[in-house]
Amino acid sequence: MNMTTKWPAVVRPLALSVMATLLTACAGLDQRARLLPEEQGIYASTGEQLVRLNGSPEWERETWAQRSNLGPRTDFVIYHPAVAQLSGGDAATAIRLEQVSWVRSEVAADGAVTPVPANTWATSRLEAFRVPLEFQRVDLRRDMLVAVPIRPLQPGLYSLKFRTAEGVYNTRVGIGWPTVNRKDYAAATCVDRYPGTGQLYRRCGQQPLAAASGGLNLYLVTPQAMASQEGRAMVIQGVIVNESDTAQPVPPLSGYLHRSDGQVLRRWQFAAPAAEIGPGESISFRSEVPDPPPGAHSVRVRFIGKSDALRQ
């Protein structure tokens, strides 16, 4: 695929034809003329302009302002030789549009939870965030395909992936992204990462770490450094949620500072601010680690005792 960094020239509008193998009720599908590119690539089409989406990493950073503030009726034009070989079902597999998710934590196989760096975003491939597409062929251009979201796109961050035999083209766009409330968007798309598992990402509400009582879930936020008259300290904060329908006792907590290779540099114990949590309620906890050792890379907090087990 041509990865040039200049904005594409545009030829005259051409009519579109429906890929009938994908659509069972296509009478109402928009058949408007569109601006089409002269150079191979992946583009966003607003009906009035084409915006190229793929390029070098440096080019993508420089052009993010143009690609992050598109409108809700944005379609996508894929111009590539591999498009000519796609049937209806193949197109739906090769071209995928989804909301980009905010990654909150990483959950280890033993149930330990580590917060990831702030502002970590990922394509989770969860069906909840996938945007259904309809596909239109371009008359006389078998190497060009238009992907049309079945409904107007909500404000947010989106990933469009196009898979070919030679590799995967991964592009990102924003729909009104400069004005989106990032906190609300992160909460709506929140996922946790589970390395080494068949399902790498799960929605945050499915995090399976629970206490032995069978109802307490523990969540961490990113640790913060703090300076005081006594010296440096690291502040560990989080929330314990009782997701059962009965009150639950809160076990003591154990914190760990790890090096990047997993070695434990420091371990300490502390108590939550309440001995019991009512059904459906939550409490926040905080622990300060004075003079954290050099090389501390990640933090883990877990319930002490049998509560380390994963809920299946």
C-alpha positions in Angstrom: 0.0 0.0 0.0 1.2 3.5 -0.8 2.3 5.0 2.5 3.1 8.5 1.2 2.5 11.3 3.6 0.9 13.9 1.4 -2.8 14.5 1.2 -4.4 12.8 -1.7 -5.6 14.3 -4.9 -9.3 13.6 -5.7 -10.9 12.5 -8.9 -14.5 13.3 -9.9 -17.3 11.7 -7.9 -18.3 8.2 -9.0 -21.4 6.3 -8.3 -21.5 3.4 -5.9 -23.1 0.0 -6.2 -24.2 -2.2 -3.3 -22.4 -5.4 -2.5 -25.5 -7.5 -2.6 -23.9 -10.6 -0.9 -23.7 -8.7 2.3 -27.1 -6.9 2.4 -30.5 -8.5 2.7 -32.5 -5.3 2.8 -30.5 -2.7 0.9 -33.3 -0.5 -0.7 -32.6 2.3 1.8 -28.8 2.3 1.6 -27.3 5.6 0.7 -26.2 5.6 -2.9 -24.8 9.1 -3.0 -21.8 10.0 -5.2 -18.5 10.5 -3.3 -15.1 11.9 -3.7 -12.7 9.1 -4.4 -8.9 9.0 -4.0 -6.3 8.7 -6.7 -3.7 7.0 -4.5 -4.0 3.7 -2.7 -4.7 4.0 1.0 -7.4 4.1 3.7 -9.5 7.2 3.9 -12.3 8.8 5.9 -15.1 10.3 3.7 -17.4 12.9 5.1 -19.2 13.5 1.8 -17.4 16.8 1.3 -13.8 15.8 1.8 -11.4 12.9 2.0 -9.0 12.5 4.9 -6.2 10.0 4.6 -5.9 7.8 7.6 -2.7 5.7 7.1 0.9 6.8 6.9 4.1 6.7 8.8 4.0 7.1 12.6 5.4 10.6 12.4 2.9 11.6 9.7 0.0 10.2 11.8 1.1 12.3 14.8 1.4 15.4 12.7 -2.0 15.0 11.1 -4.0 13.8 14.2 -5.7 17.2 14.4 -7.3 16.6 11.0 -8.2 13.0 11.7 -9.6 13.5 15.3 -12.5 15.8 14.7 -14.6 14.1 12.0 -18.4 14.1 12.0 -20.9 11.3 12.9 -21.6 10.5 9.3 -18.1 9.5 8.4 -17.6 6.6 5.9 -14.4 4.8 5.0 -12.8 4.2 1.6 -10.3 1.3 1.2 -8.3 1.5 -2.0 -6.1 -1.6 -2.3 -5.6 -4.4 -4.8 -6.7 -7.0 -2.1 -10.2 -5.4 -2.1 -10.9 -6.9 -5.5 -10.7 -10.4 -4.1 -13.2 -9.8 -1.2 -16.6 -11.4 -1.3 -19.3 -10.1 1.0 -18.5 -12.3 4.0 -14.7 -11.8 3.4 -15.1 -8.0 3.6 -16.8 -8.2 7.0 -13.9 -10.3 8.3 -11.1 -8.2 6.7 -12.5 -4.8 7.6 -13.4 -4.0 11.3 -14.4 -0.8 12.9 -14.6 -0.5 16.7 -14.4 2.0 19.5 -11.0 2.2 21.1 -11.0 1.1 24.8 -9.4 2.6 27.9 -7.2 0.1 29.6 -7.4 0.3 33.4 -5.4 -2.6 34.9 -3.5 -5.8 34.1 -4.6 -8.9 35.8 -2.0 -11.7 36.4 -2.8 -15.4 36.4 -2.6 -15.4 40.2 -5.2 -12.7 40.4 -2.9 -9.8 41.3 -3.9 -6.5 39.7 -1.5 -3.9 38.5 -2.6 -0.5 37.2 -1.3 0.3 33.7 0.2 3.7 32.8 -2.3 6.5 32.5 -3.9 7.2 29.1 -3.4 3.7 27.8 -5.8 2.9 24.9 -6.2 -0.3 23.0 -8.3 -2.1 20.4 -9.9 -4.8 22.6 -11.7 -6.7 19.8 -14.7 -7.1 22.2 -18.0 -7.3 20.3 -19.5 -4.7 22.6 -17.4 -2.1 21.0 -17.6 -3.2 17.4 -19.5 -1.0 14.9 -21.5 -3.0 12.2 -20.6 -2.0 8.6 -22.3 -2.2 5.3 -20.2 -2.3 2.2 -20.5 -0.7 -1.2 -18.6 -1.4 -4.4 -17.4 1.5 -6.6 -18.5 1.2 -10.2 -15.6 0.2 -12.5 -13.2 0.1 -9.6 -13.0 -3.4 -8.2 -9.9 -2.4 -6.0 -12.0 0.1 -4.1 -14.6 -0.5 -1.4 -16.6 1.9 0.8 -17.4 0.8 4.4 -20.5 2.5 5.8 -21.4 2.4 9.5 -25.0 1.3 9.8 -25.8 4.3 12.1 -24.2 7.6 12.8 -21.0 7.3 14.9 -21.1 8.5 18.5 -18.4 10.9 19.7 -15.3 9.0 20.6 -12.1 7.3 19.5 -12.3 4.6 16.8 -10.0 2.0 15.2 -10.4 0.8 11.6 -8.4 -2.3 10.8 -7.9 -3.8 7.3 -6.4 -7.3 7.1 -4.6 -8.4 4.0 -2.3 -11.4 3.2 0.6 -9.0 3.6 -0.3 -7.7 7.0 -2.8 -5.5 9.0 -3.3 -1.8 8.4 -4.5 -0.2 11.7 -5.7 3.3 11.6 -7.4 5.6 14.2 -9.9 8.4 13.9 -11.7 10.6 16.3 -15.4 11.6 16.0 -15.6 15.0 17.7 -12.7 13.8 19.9 -11.4 17.2 21.0 -14.7 18.0 22.8 -15.3 14.5 24.3 -15.4 14.2 28.1 -12.5 11.8 28.4 -13.4 10.6 31.9 -16.9 9.6 30.8 -15.6 7.9 27.6 -13.0 6.0 29.6 -15.6 4.7 32.0 -17.9 3.6 29.1 -15.1 1.7 27.3 -13.1 0.5 30.3 -11.3 -2.8 29.9 -8.7 -4.8 31.9 -5.9 -6.7 30.2 -5.3 -10.4 30.9 -1.9 -11.4 29.4 -1.3 -15.0 28.5 -5.0 -15.8 28.2 -7.2 -16.6 25.3 -9.2 -13.5 25.9 -6.7 -10.7 26.2 -9.2 -8.0 27.2 -12.4 -8.1 29.3 -14.7 -5.3 30.3 -13.8 -3.8 33.7 -17.0 -5.1 35.3 -15.9 -8.7 34.7 -12.6 -8.5 36.6 -12.7 -11.8 38.5 -10.4 -11.0 41.5 -12.5 -11.7 44.6 -12.1 -12.4 48.3 -12.6 -15.8 49.9 -16.1 -14.5 51.0 -17.0 -14.7 47.3 -18.1 -11.1 46.9 -15.3 -8.6 47.2 -13.5 -7.1 44.1 -10.4 -5.0 44.4 -9.4 -2.3 41.9 -6.3 -0.2 41.8 -5.6 3.3 40.4 -2.2 4.5 39.2 0.3 5.0 42.1 1.5 8.6 42.8 4.8 9.9 44.1 4.7 12.3 47.0 7.3 14.4 48.7 7.2 15.5 52.4 9.4 16.6 55.2 10.2 12.9 55.9 11.3 12.3 52.3 9.8 10.5 49.3 6.8 8.3 49.4 4.6 6.3 47.0 0.8 6.6 47.5 -1.1 3.5 46.6 -4.9 3.9 46.3 -7.8 1.8 45.2 -11.4 0.7 45.7 -12.9 -2.4 47.2 -16.4 -3.3 45.9 -18.9 -5.7 47.5 -20.7 -7.2 44.5 -22.6 -9.7 46.5 -26.1 -9.3 48.0 -24.9 -9.7 51.6 -22.5 -7.7 53.9 -18.9 -9.0 53.7 -16.0 -8.8 56.1 -12.9 -7.1 54.6 -9.7 -9.1 55.0 -6.3 -7.4 55.6 -4.5 -6.3 52.5 -0.9 -7.0 51.3 1.0 -4.7 48.9 4.0 -5.6 46.8 6.5 -3.5 44.9 8.0 -5.4 41.9 11.0 -4.9 39.7 10.5 -5.1 35.9 11.6 -8.7 36.0 8.9 -9.6 38.6 11.2 -9.7 41.7 9.5 -8.4 44.9 11.4 -5.4 46.2 9.1 -4.7 49.2 6.1 -6.3 50.8 3.9 -4.8 53.5 0.5 -5.3 55.0 -2.3 -2.8 55.8 -5.9 -2.7 56.7 -8.8 -1.2 54.8 -10.6 1.7 56.5 -13.7 -0.4 57.3 -14.0 -4.0 58.6 -17.2 -4.7 56.7 -18.8 -3.6 53.4 -22.6 -3.7 52.9 -24.1 -5.3 49.8 -23.5 -3.3 46.6 -21.3 -0.8 48.5 -17.7 0.2 48.1 -14.8 1.7 50.1 -11.6 3.5 49.1 -8.3 2.5 50.6 -4.9 4.3 50.7 -1.5 3.2 51.7 1.8 5.2 51.7 5.1 3.5 51.1 7.9 5.6 52.5 11.2 5.8 50.7 10.3 3.3 47.8 13.3 1.3 46.7 15.0 2.2 43.4 13.9 0.1 40.5 10.3 -0.2 41.6 8.4 -0.9 38.4 4.9 -2.0 39.4 2.6 -2.3 42.4 0.2 -5.1 43.3 -2.3 -5.3 46.1 -4.2 -8.4 47.1 -6.3 -9.8 50.0 -4.4 -11.8 52.5 -5.2 -15.5 52.8 -7.4 -17.6 50.6 -8.8 -14.5 49.0 -6.0 -14.6 46.4 -7.8 -17.3 44.4 -9.6 -16.4 41.2 -13.3 -16.7 41.0 -14.0 -19.0 38.1 
